[in-house]
Amino acid sequence: MARARAARRMATAALFGGGGLGLLGGGAFGLLKWQAGWARREIGITDDRPPSPDGVYGAQLPGREISFLMLGDSTGVGYGMTRAEDTPPALFGAGLSQIAQRPVRVTSEAVVGAVSADLAAQVDKGLVARPDVAALVIGANDVTHANRVPAAVGELSEAVRTLREAGCEVVVGTCPDLGTVRPLPQPLRALARQVSRRLAAAQMITVLEAGGRAVSLSDLLQQTFWRAPTELFGDDRFHPSAVGYASMVHAMLPSVAAAIGVWDDDEETATYPEGVVLPVSFAAAEAVDRAGTEVSRTEVAGSDRGPRGRWAAIRVRRR
């Protein structure tokens, strides 16, 4: 609990002072809280779930099995998909097995509707699988439930630290930009965009401090949304389509592979910009504007911290 409180203090400081990222005023927060309830009723939810993606991918491949754990909300579940192979856990399993040329055992503990406060229970269940690496996507429901950003990132921090202490590498896909979600009315959509971007930046800072890697998903769907508004979203216009889920996995998979040492950075990595290392709050503010950008720990002159806090490297890994 002390670590979670420390993470909340750090995230609050970053939001007030890091890269011009501030918090909503009380009036705006109250409006967001009221309209968020309306939006949840408008979007709705069903009891339908995709078939379980758990199992071994690339079973015919040689070598030691990699244990992969999926955590988070409906985006991690693959809500709306009718085939297991179209869900993010399955896509991660299939992709990682091909990159590593080793079998990958997938365990998913992601839950539809989850918020950051639900991560502790997911982590407890997931650790039974003794994961080598976990992918975690959370935050959208914290925004639509109008949960406070410092509390949400504190709970995320605790989850990442628990996984790291168990020897599991962690890659977090940050909260997506909810400004492209059509069912959200104005001014909720504009407020949701502000809060989701601020949450994403705070998540990046928190994840690095806790020992994980963060990949920006902030504008992943927005990049193509206005050219093909029906292609990346499902029937409810809130959750991703099969193409949308695949886009998310494509953005995160190289970082998942790099976390366990099976990604060839020499040939496939483009650094954004070349060779740039920034204080973590500045790196988060940069990355939130470019989907697929990874923010990870690094050192400058043998030190992991400078006058403005922890050093962070910015990378865009392309397949």
N, C-alpha and C positions, 0 to 999 in steps of 0.2 A: 504493500500500500504506500509506503514512503516513496518508492521509486515512481509509482503512478502519480503521486502528488508533485514530485519533482518534474516529471515530464509535462504535467499540466502547466506548471509555472513557466517552464522553458517555452512551451508552445504559445502561451499567452504573451510572453515577452517578444517572441518572434512575430506574432501577429500584429502587435502594436508598433514594432520597430523594424521588422525585416522586410526590406524591399517595398515599402509603402503598403503593406497589407494590414488593414485595420479591422476592428470588430464592428458589427452592426450596433446602432443605438437601440435603446429600449423600445421605442415606438416601432421601429422597423422589425425588431425581433418579435414583438407581440403580433404584428400583422402576419409575419411569416408563420408563427405558431398557429394562428387561426386558419389561414388559407391552406396550410399543410394538411390539416385534418380533412378539409374539403377535397383536396387533391387525392388523398389516399382512397376516399370513397369513390371518386370519379374514376380513378385508374382501376380499382378493384383488384381482386386476386382470386384464384381458384385453388382447389385442392389437387389439381393435376400436377404431377411431377414427372420429369423424364426418367427413363429406366436408369438403374444404378450404373455408374461408369466404373465402379470398383473392379479391379482385376489386373492382370499382367498384360502389358503391351510389349510387342516385340519378343514374345516368349521364345522364339526360335533363335534369338541372338545369343552369342556367347558372353561370358563374363558375369561378374557379380551383379545381382539385381539391385537396381536403384529404387529406393522407397520414396515416393512422391506424395505429398499431402496437400489437398485443396481445402482452403478455409474461406469463410466470408459469407456473403449474402446471396441473393438470387442470381447475381452475375456469376458467382462461383458455381452455383448449382446448374446453371443453364436453363433457367425457368423459361417455359414455352416450347422447349425442344421435345420432340416425340421419339427421337432416336438417341441412344446413349452416345454414339460416336460423334454427334454434333455438339455435345456439351463441352465446356472448357476443360474439366478434368480429363476427359478422354483425349481431347486435342493436345493437351500438355503431355499426356502419357505417350501418345503416338509420336509426337514431334520430338520429345526428349529421347525416346528410344532410338530414333533414327540419327539424331545428332551424336549421341553417346555410343551408338552401336552396342547397346546393352539392353537387357530387358528392364522394364520399369513397372513396378507395382504401384498402382494408383489407389489411394484412399481418400474419399471426399467426406468431409464433415461440415461443409458449407450448408447453410440453412436459409430458405426463402424468408425474407423479412428481417433478417438479422441486423442488429446494430452493433456498434463497437462493444457495448457492455456484454454482448453474448459471446465474445471471442474466448473468454477464459474457459467456458464449458467446452467449446469446440476444441481448444488446444488440449485440454485434459483427455478428451476422447482420442484425438489424433495421435498423441504421443504413444499410445499403445502400439501403433504401427512402426515405431522407431524410425521416423522419417529422416532421410538424408537432406531433403530440401522441401520447403513449403512455399506455395504461392497463395497469397491472401489478397482479396479484394473486398473492401468495406468502405462505407461512408455515405452512399446515396440515401439510405434509410435514416441515417443520422440527420441529414439535411431535411428530408420530408417529414421527419418527426420533430424537427426544430430542436434537436439536442444541442447542448452547448459544445462548442469546438474544443475548449480545453479539457473537458471531461472525456470526450470521444478520443482525443489523441492520447490521453493518459491511459485509457483502457487498451488502446492499440499498442502502446509502448510496453505495457506489462505482458501482453501476448507475445510480442517479438522477443522480449528478454527471456521469457520462459522457454521458448523454442530454442533460442541460441544457447542457453545454459544446458539444454539437453543434447547439444551437438548438431542441431538442425539449422541449415542455412535458410534464410528467409528473404523472399522477394515480395514486396507489397505493391500492388497496382493501386494508385491513388484514386480518390473520389473523382468520378467523371464530372464534366461540366454539364449541369442539369438545365442550362439555358436553352438547350435544343429540344426539350421534352414538350411536345405540343399540348398534352392534357393539362399542364400547369398553366393557370391563367396569369395574366399580368395583374398586379405587379409581382406576384409570387415568382414568376419565371425569372424576372430580373434579379430579385433578391436571392433566389436559389442559385443563380449563376455566381453572384458575389460570394455567397457562403460556401458553395462547393469548391470554388477556386481557392478560397482562404483555407478551407479544410485540407485540400490537397497539398498546399504548401506546408501547412503545419504537420501533416502526416510525413512528408519527406524529411523534415528536420528531426522529428521524433524517431522515425525508423532508423536513420543513420546513428543517432545517439544510442539506440538500443542494440545496434550491431547488425542491422539488416541492410538491404538494398531497396530503393524505391524507384518505380518506373511511372512516369507521368501518363495518366489516361485522360487528363483533363479535357482535351479537345479532340480526342480520338474519333468520336462519331461526328463531331461538328465539322471536321475537315471535308467530309463527303456529304453531309446532311443536306445542304441546300442544292446540291446537284442531283441527289437521289434520295429524297426524304423518306421514301417507303422501304428502301433497300436494307438499311442498317437497323431498323426498329421492327419489333414484332407487332402482332395484331393489336395489342393494347397501347401501342405508341409510346410506351415507357421502357419496357425491357428490350434488350437487343434481339435482333433476328439471328439466324445461323451465321450470316455474313458478319454481323456485328460482333458476335462472340469470337469468331475466327480472327477478326481484326484485333481484338484485345489480346488473344493468345499470341498472335504474331508479334505484337509489341513487347510482350513480357518474356516469351520463350528464350530469346538469346541471353537475357539476364539470369534466368533460371539455370540455363546450361553453364553460364560463366561462373555462377555461384558454387558449382560443384566441380569446376575445373575441366569441363568437356567442351568449351567453346574456344575457337581459335581467334583470339583478338587480333593477331598480326595481319590476317587477311581480310577479316570481315568488319572491323570496327571503324566507324567514322566518329571522331571526337568532335563535340560541338561546343565552341569552335575548337580547332586543333590545339591540344595541349592546355586548355584552360582549367585552372583550379581556382575555386572561389570559397569564401566563407559559406557555411552551409545555408544560412538564411538567404544569401544572395543567389546561391545555386538553386534553391527551391523556387525563388521568384522567377528565375530564368526558365527552369524546367517546366513549370506549370503552363507555360505558353506553347509547349511543343510536345505533342504526344509521342510516346516511345522513348523519351529521354530518361536515361538512368542516372540517378544521383547515388554515389557510393563514397565510402571513406577513402581518404588518401593522406599522404604526408608531404610536407614541404620542409626541406632541409632537416629531415629526420624527426620532425615534430608533427603530431596530428592536429595541433591547435595553433591558432594565431591570435592576434589582438581582438578579432571579432568572432572568435569561437572556432569550432571544428572546421577543418579543411574538407572540401568535397570536390570530387571530380565529376564532370558532366560528360556523358557518353551517349551517343545514339548508335545502337548496334543494329546493323541491317543484315538480313538473311540473304 
